[in-house]
Structures are given as structure tokens and as C-alpha cells.
Amino acid sequence: MTNLSQLHIERLKYQPKLPESLSGGINSLEMLTGNVTQSVRDQEQIKGLFPNTYGKPEITFKKTPDVKSTPQVNVGVILSGGQAPGGHNVIAGLFDALKSANPNNKLYGFLGGPSGIIEGKYVEITEEFIHDYRNTGGFDIIGSGRTKLETEEQFQSSWNVCKNLNISAVVIIGGDDSNTNAALLAEWFVKNNADIQVIGCPKTIDGDLKNEQIEISFGFDTATKTYAELIGNIERDANSAKKYWHFVKIMGRSASHVALEAALQTQPNITLISEEVEQKSMSLDSIISYMTDIISRRASMGKNFGIAVIPEGLIEFIPEMKSMISNLNDIMAELEKSGELQNASSMNDKFSLVESRLSSENANVYSSLPSLIKSQLLADRDPHGNVQVSKIETEKLLIEMITERLAKMKSEGTYSGKFSAQSHFFGYEGRCAFPSNFDADYCYSLGYNAFALISFGLTGYLSSVRNLTESADKWIAGGIPLTMMMNMEKRHGEWKPVIQKALVDLNGNVFKKLEDNREDWAMNDRYLFPGAIQYFGPSSVCDRTTVTLQLERAKTPIGV
């Protein structure tokens, strides 16, 4: 690269920190074996599907004065799924670890995600090649993709490519679906005596790939700090202009961790949590009533402004919307196959056609929606035939329905304020940001640790670095079997083994922090302005991890 910003130049100089156990290099490690494991649920089914890789023990590493030599090996690496800040540092850590173990080791990056290993598209990663990518965001070093590794033909092709390059281990950097595929590939390689190891690394900014051993997925820290900066900026603007309500939809379809963390960092007036909506069976109408009540009460205090944070996946957690969308997905497949939808002469005709096919209850829900949302629900489906929820402008739906409710209240004499709203969606803004010091260190450690797992001959493991609320030297490096995180779920009508998603714990410290402060934050302007990510300065500021992780690891509730 020749076009580097000043920040880029400075970040290239940053040397990520490692756990003490890894600081002596791969050749000075001792492996400690823990208890044997089992899957989080559906133990018999998972064991039956993964007979060769199920029930393995947890692993940790410690430094030893003994220095061993390691044979020369070639390793392949894949970036899979959506981007997350720090992916480049996982590869940098992996590269540095394998070169420190044996300078003759080689690292191949498969291009464009999992399809690269199937099609044999790759690049050899060298020191010169990787240099300008250290401590930077994005996945552009080798690209990413969402191809599934699940068929016999794909596994066989992957094996052939690895044999041609003399690759004996593959590292897959991805989220829950990607690491489910890593588990399937590892099992297939063992079953077929391929002598190729597979190691996963936990990535997703959504924060829903975690457990006791995987305390946080990489990228979550940087993304939430990026979103919090933007929300803080908007809060400052709202507090200055004092005339707008800002509705901020924020990434996180399957879980609300991102919205919750961003809210704890900025303290907006309203924060919706999808898991709470589902648990309480809140209807769309009750959500509107809740938000309108806060808006009305603030208006009575002369505050016709505020901030509402809304998780991306909210609409699928509202019971009547979830039912309607499920019904809609089924009939859309039929309508598109028959060509009836395409032949409808106008959008209103399409609305009528859909309503005529939905169940009466779901048709009533659909017909009650604004035209904008109804049309978005009929837009192109995802590869599985489902509504693309990220394209549903939930924030605009809420604004329109609240506007109607407030107009009615004004006509009844129960509301006399002014309501003017602005909508925002923060998603791509956080996926490729320069990683925070925490993510730079954590990702580098995950990659370095992945090669430690390889050096001890392990397969079907996920790189685990924990004790993350302590300084980096006190982090605990090791690995857990991928099957340990699995359960059976119904996907496209069939039961499949998948890594279990971690949803917001409504009984945990993190949600309790929001719950305990909701009324205060709603009526009083307790806005926090976190500003940009800090890379230099006191370690208590620039190396600190998320509020979520601090609260989760605290024995008693703690402040922000």
C-alpha cells in the first residue's frame, strides 16, 4: 500500500500484547488437559453426528522453560462471513506464531472465503504481504464469503486443494455458522484419515457467539465503541437543537447485545431489547404505547427531543410480526413460483394478493402496516427465502406509528408537544473500523493461540482466550471443542447441528444495569459522549473492554 493515513502509519507500529503463557513462543509451551466436554444440549444427537471429534477435553497452555523443535508445516486460513474489526490481526498472530515456531512454515490465505479452499484460489502470506494490514480493520487482506462447507463434494475438493499445497491445518475465522462448518470439516477430515487439522476463531460483531470459555467474540468491542461514538454525537446534537427525536436502529438481528452495549455507553432515553419484547410478548401496539408515553411525558417537561435505540432484529421478536413473517415467507415462495406476484399490475394489487393468502390474523397485521413497510416485506428474499430483516426500516415504522398516535392524543387533548423525528441505521459503519487496542490484542492472541493448538496436533477446536477483564498478560489461552457449543436446531425444515446463539440474559448484570436506570435515563438527560476510540494514553482508557464484559465478569453489579 502507498496511500496510508497518519493513523494507519501509527497503527502499523503498534505491537499487540500477548498472554504471558504465549509470550515465550510456540516452542516453549506446555499443554494442560482439562475435563472432557459435552454439547450444550442434544448430547446423543451431536455425539452421533460427530463420533470422531465429540467429547474432547478443554485445553489450556502455560509457558515452560523447555524448548522444543517443531517440524515444518503449511497452514491455510479462511475469513468467513461478515467483516469484524481485528480479522487482520488474527492472521498476523497466526503468521507470527508459525514463523517463530519454524521459519520454514508457510501460511496460505484462501481468497474470497470458504469458496477459496474449494476452488483452490489462494495467496501465500509473507511478511511483506501482511505488513500493511497489521492492526487495521476489514477483511480485504484475502476477502471473505458466505459459502457453506457442508457437502461431500466440497469436503473432497477442500482435501484435494490442501494436498496440492501440502497443507496440514486449516484455520477458519468466523461466527457461529462458520464455526459449525469448521466442526463439520474437522469431523470429515478425521473420518477420512485426511490428516488435516481444523481450528476455529470466534468472530462476530453481534456478540452472540460466547459462553464461559469464549467471553466475547472479536470485533464486538470495536463495533460497539464505533456505534457509541455516533450515538453520543447525535445525543450532543439533540441536546443542542432540542427539537428532534432520533430513532437509531443498530446492527444485531438475532440478539440485542450491540444495542444493549451501545446504550450502556451512551445512556439514551429509550432502549428496546428484542429478547425482552419476546419474553413479555409485547405487541407492536404495546411498544408504541411505551415509547409514546415517554415522548409525551418529556414533552410535558418542555423536552421535545430524545434518543431511541432499536435493535435491528426487533421486528422478528414481536410475536404477531414473527408469526406474520413466517406465514409470509411460506406464501411468497408459492407466489413467486407461480408468477402471480410478478404479474400484479400495481403495488396495491400485490398487497391485496398477499393479504388474501395470509391467515386472517396475519393478514390483519400486514394490512395495518404502513405501505413502505409492506413493500419492504415483499422485497427480494435472502438465499434461504426469508425476509431480509436488515432492509426493513423498523425505525421508520415506529416513527410513523408514533406520529399517528401522538396526532390522535393531540386531538383528544392529552398531548400538546411537538414531535419531529430523524431516523438512522448504524451497521456497516462499525464492521471494518480500525480495531481498538483490546480487539487488536485479543485478535492477535486468538491467531497466535490457534497455531499453538495446531502445534499440539488438535483438531475440531475453537481458539479460546479468556480472563479478558484483566490485563493482557493475565489472559488465559487454550481451546474448547467446537462440539461443546452445539445443539440441534430446525433449519429449512430439517434438524441440523449448529452452534447455539447466545441471547441477552434478562436475569444478568448487563440487562439489569439498563433496567435499573431506564426511568432515570428516559426523563433526565444523562447522555454520555464516549467520543472516538482511544489508541494512546492511560491503559485504563485505551485498553478497556466493553461495559458488557465488565458487568458479566463482576461478582456484584458495577457502575459504567
N, C-alpha and C positions, 0 to 999 in steps of 0.2 A: 504494500500500500504506500502511496506517496502523499495522499491527501489526509493528513491527520490533524485533528483539533488539538488545542493545548491540553484539554482534559485527557484526550486519548494518549498523548505523549506521556503525560504524568502517570496515567494508569498502567502503561506498559512497564513502568519502573517498579510497580508495587509487587512485593514478594508475598504471596499468600502464606498464612500461618498454618501449621500442621499440628495435630495432636502429638503429645510427647511420645506416644508409642510408635508413631510413624517417622519421627524426626531423624532417626538413625539410618533410615533407608530400608528397602525391602529385604536386604540380605542380613539384617540384624533384627529379625522378628521371630517371636515365638507365638505359636497359635494355641489358644486355650479353648477347650471344648466345653460347652455348657450342656444344658438339658436338651433331651430330644424334644421335638416340637410336633404339634398337630395343627390342622387348619382351624380357622376361627369358627367354622360351622361345617356341617355336612361332611364329617370326617370320613365316613366309609366311602362316600361317592368320590371325594377328592383323592383318597388313597387308591381307589380302584383306577382312577384316570392317570395317576402319577406314581405307579408302583416303584419306579426306579429312583425317584427324587423326593418322595414323601418321607416325613418323619425324621429328617436330618436335624442335627443339633444346632443351637446358636453358637456363634464363633466370636471371640474377641482376640485382639492382638496385644502383645506387650513387647517392649524393647528388651533385647538380650545382648550381652557383651560378645556372644559367639557370632562370628561372621561366616556365613555360608556362601558358596558359589551357586549360581543358577545357570542352567543350560539356556542356549539361545532359543527364543520363541518369537513367533509372529502373532500379533493380535489385531482383530478387526473391531471397529467401533461404529455404532449407528446412532444417529439422532432421530427420534421417533415422536410424531405428534406435534402439537403446537409449541411454539417457542416459549422459553422461560429464561430469564436472566441468569447467567452463570454456566450455561451449557458449554461454552468455550473453555471454561476453567476445569470442567470435568475432564475434557480431552487433554488439557495441558497437564493436569495432575497425573492422568494415566500415562501420558507420554514421558513425563519426567521420572515416574516410578519405574517404568520398564527400561528406560535408558540407564538409570542408576543401578538397576539390578544387573544389566548386561548391555554394554554399548552396542552390541550387535543385534539386539532386539529390534524388531520393526513394528510400526503401527500403521495400519491401513484404515482410511476413512471411507466408508461406503456412502456413495453420493445419493442424495435425494431420499433418504430414509430407508426403510426396510427393502424397498424395491431394488436398492443398490446391491444388496447381498444376493438377491435372487437373479439379477441380470448381470452381475459381475462388473458393475460400474464403481470405480474406486480411485483413490489417490493415496500415494504414500505420504504420510505426515512426517515432515522433517523439522528440525529446529528452525530453519529459515522460514519454512512454510507457516509454522504455528506462531511465530514471534509476534506478529501484529494483531493476533486475536486474543492474546492473554488479557484477562480482566476486562473483557468487553462483553456487551450484550449480543443477542442474536444467535442464530444457528447457521449463519452464512458461511462458516468455515467449510462445511460439507453439505449443507442443506438438510431438510427434513422431509418427512412424508407420513402418510397415514395408512400405507399398505399393511394389511393383516398378514402375519406369518402363521398360517393355520392349516394349509393343505399339504398333502403328501408330496405333490409336485414342487411346491415352494420349498419344503424342507430338503428335498433331494437336490434341487438347484442350489440352495444355500451351501449344502455339503460339497457339491462339485466345485463351487467357486472357492470355498475355503481350502479344498485340497490343492487347487491350482496355485494358490498363493502360500501354501504351507502354513495356513493359519490354524492354531490350536486353541484359540479362545476368542470369544466374541463378547463385547460389552454393549448392551442396549440401554440407551439413556432415554427414559420416557416415563409416562404416567401409568395409571392402573391398567388400561387396556394394553399398552406397550409391554408392560412387565408381565401381564398374563401371557402375551405372545412369547416373551422370553422364557417363561416357565414351560410352555408347550415345546419350544425349540430345544430346550435343555433336555427334556424328557425324551424327545425323538432321537437326539444325538446319542444319549446313553443306550436307549433301546436298540439302536442300530450299530452300536460299537464304533461310532464315528470318531471317538477320542477328541472331541471338541467341547470345550467348556463354554458355558453361557453365564454371564453375570449381569445383573440389572443395576440401574441407578435411579433413585426416586425423584422424578421431575413432575411438577405441575404447579402453576401459579394459583390454581383453585384451592389448594391446601387440603384436598380430600384424600390424599394418599399419605396416611400416617397411622401410627399406633405407638405402643410403648417403646419399640425399638427404632422406629422411624418417626422422630419427634416432629419433623417438619419436612415438607418437600421443597426442593430447591427452587428458587425463583419467587416464592411466596413473599419473602421478606422484601425484596426489591420492588416487586409489583405493587404491594400494598403501600409501601412508602411513596412510590410514584403517584398512586391514586390519592393518597392522603395529602400530598402536596397540592394537587389540583383542587381537591375539595376545600382545603384550607384557603387557597386563593379565592375560590368562589365565596366562601364564608366571609372573607375580608371584604369582598366586593358587595355582598348582600348587606353587611353591617355598615357599609359606607353609603350605598344608594338608598337602602331601606325601602325598597318598593317592589322587589321581586321575590317570589318563591322559586327556588331552584330544585328541580327534580333530577337526581343523579342516579342513573342506572349504572351498575358496576358489575364487572365480569364475575361469573360463578353460576353455572347452570345447575349443577347437581347438588351444590351445597353453598351455604352463605358465609363461609369463612372469610372471604375477601371483604364483603360488605361489613361484617362484624369488626374485623381488624381495622379497617379504614375509619369506621365510626368511633372506635376506642381512641384512635389517634387524633380525631378532629372534633368529636362531640357535637354532631348535628342535632337539629330539633326533632327529627323523625328518622328512625331506622327500622325498616321492615326486615324480618328474618324469615326466610321461606319455611324452615323447619318448624318454627313456632306457629306460623299460619296453618300448616298441615296438622300439627298436633291439636290445635284448638279448633280445627275445622272451620276456620274463618272464611266466610263467603266474600265475594268481591264487594258486596254491599256493606258488609261489616268493616272491611278495610277502608272503604271510602268514608264511612261514618267516623272511624277512629282518626283518620287524617284530617277530616273536615272539622272535627271537634277541636283539635289542636290549632288549626289555622284560625278558627273563629275566636277561640279564647285569646290567642295572641293579638288578633285584630282588636279585641276589646281593650287591650293594653296599649293600643296605638302602634302595634308591630305588624305591619302588613308585609312581612318578609320572613324568610326562613329557608332551611335546607332539609331536604328529604333524601335519604339514601335507600336505594331499592336494588335488591339482588337480581341479576339477570334472569334467573330461573323462576322467579316468583310465580309467574302465571301458571306453571305446571304444578305448583303446590297448593293452589286454591282448589278445593275439592270439586266444585261444579265445572271449573275450567279444565281440570285434569280429565274428568270424565268426558267432557265435550271434545277435547283434543284427541283423546284415544278413539272415540267414535269417528271423529273427522278423519283421522289417519286411515282408518279402515275404508270409509266410503270414498275417500279421494283416490285410493288405488283403483277402486272399481270404476269411478267416473273417468279417470284418465285412460284406463284400459279400453273403455267403451267409446271414448272420444266425445262424450256428452259435454264435458266441461269446456273443452276447446271449441265446441260448436256453438256454445251460448253466445248470443249476439252482444250482450252488454254485461257489465259487472253486476248490475242489479239482477239480471237473469241468472247469473252464476250464484248469487246469494240465495235466490229463491230455490234453485235446483238443489243446492246443498242443504238448505233448511228442510226441503221435502224428504230428504233421505236420512237426516239425523233423527234419532229418537225424539219424541215430543219434548222431553225435559231438556235434552241437549240443544234442540232447535230453539227453544225459548232463550237459552243462554246465548247462543250465537246471534240471534236476532236482536238481542239487547245491546250488542256491542256497537261502537262507532264504526262507520264504513271503512275508515282507514285500517282498523284492526281486523275487521272481517276480510278485507282484501289481502292483508299480510298473512292471514291464516291459510289463504288459498295459494300462496306463492310457492315457488319450487321447493320440493322436499329435500331432505338430506339424503345421503346414499342409502339409508335404511328405510326411506319412505316416510319419515316423520317430519313434523313441523320443525322448521329451523327457528328455535325459540329466540336465539340471539337477534334475529331480524324482526321479532315482534316488539314494537315500540311501547312496552309496558308503561314507561314513564309518561308517554303522551296519552295513553288510555286513562291513566289515573288523573292527569290534568284535566282531560275533557269531562270526565265524570264528576270530578270535584267542582269544576266550573258550573256544571248544571245544578249540582246540589246546593252550592252557595247562592246561585241565582234564585232558586226556589226559596231558600231560607231568607233571602233579602225581601222577596215578595211577601213573605209571611211576617216580616218584621223581626226576625230572630238573628239577623246578621246585618251589620252596617259597614263592614270593612271594604277594602279594595283588594282584589286578587288578580295578580298578573304573574304568569309563570314562564319560566325558561326550562328547557329540557336538555340533558346531557347524557352521553353514554361513554364511559371510560372502559376500554378494553385493550385495543391494540397499543394504546399509549404506554402500557406497562410491561408488555411481553418481551421487549428487547432493550430495555433500559440498561445503561451501564450498571453492572451488579454492585450492590452495596458491599462494604468490606465483609460483612457477615456472609453474604452469598458467595463472594469471591473466595473466602477462606473455606467455607463449607463445601462448595463445589470442587475446589482443588483437592480437598481431603477425600471427598467421595471418589474421585477419579484415582487418586493415589492408592486409596484403600481397595478399590476394585482390582488393581493389579496385585495387591497383597493376597486377596482371595484367589486369584489366578495362580499365584506362585505356590500356593499350598494345595493345588490340584482340585479346588472346589468347583462345583457347577450347580446351577439352579438356585443361586443365592442372590440376594439383594444387598448392595453395599450399604452399610449402616454406620453412621457416625452420630453419637448421641451425647447427652450431658451438655447440651448446647447453650444453656443459660450461663455456663461458666466460661472462663477464658479458653481460647482455642487449645492451649497446651493441655488442658484438663479434659478435653473431649475424649470419648471412648470409641475406638474404631473396631469394627468387626463386620459380621454379616448375619443375615437371617434367611432361612429357606423361603423362597417365593411361595411355596405351597402353604406356608404358615398363615398367609394373609388371605387365603382363598375361601370362597363359598360358592354354592350353586345359585345361579340366577337365570330367570327366563329371558332369553334374548331372541326376538323374532320367532316366537312360538316354540323355541327349543331350549332345554335346560343346558346351560353352559357353565364351565368353571371360570370364575372371574375373581380378580382381586376386589375385596369388599371396600366400597367407598366409605370414608369417614365423614359423617354429617356433624353439624353443630350439636354439641351436647347441651341440651337445655337445662341440665342439672349441674353443669360445670361452672367453674370460676369465671370463665370468659363471658358466657352469656349473662351470668349473674351480675357482672360488672355493668353491663348495659342495662339490665332490668332494674337494678337499684338506682340508676341515675336518670332513667327515662323522663320522669316528670320534671325533674330539675332542668335537664337539657332542653326539654320541649318548651318551657316557658321562659327560661332565662338564657341569655346568650353566652354560653360557656365555651364558645368556639376556641379551638386550639389551632394554631397555624404552624405546622411542623416544618414547612419550608422544604428546600431541596435536600436530597440525600447528601450527608456529610461523609467525605472520604478522608479528611485530615482533621486533626485536633484530638481532644481527650478521648481515650478509648471508650469511656462511658457513654459518649455521644455517637462516635462514628462506627463503633463495632457492636453496638447493642442490637439485639434481635427484636422480634415483634412483641407487642404487648400480649398477643395471644399466647405465645410460648412462655413468657414470663408468668402469666396468670396460671397456665396449665401446670407448670412445674412448681408453683408456690404451694406450700402446705396449708396456708391460710390466704384468704383474698388479700390482694395488694393493690395499691393505687397505680395510676398510669404514670 
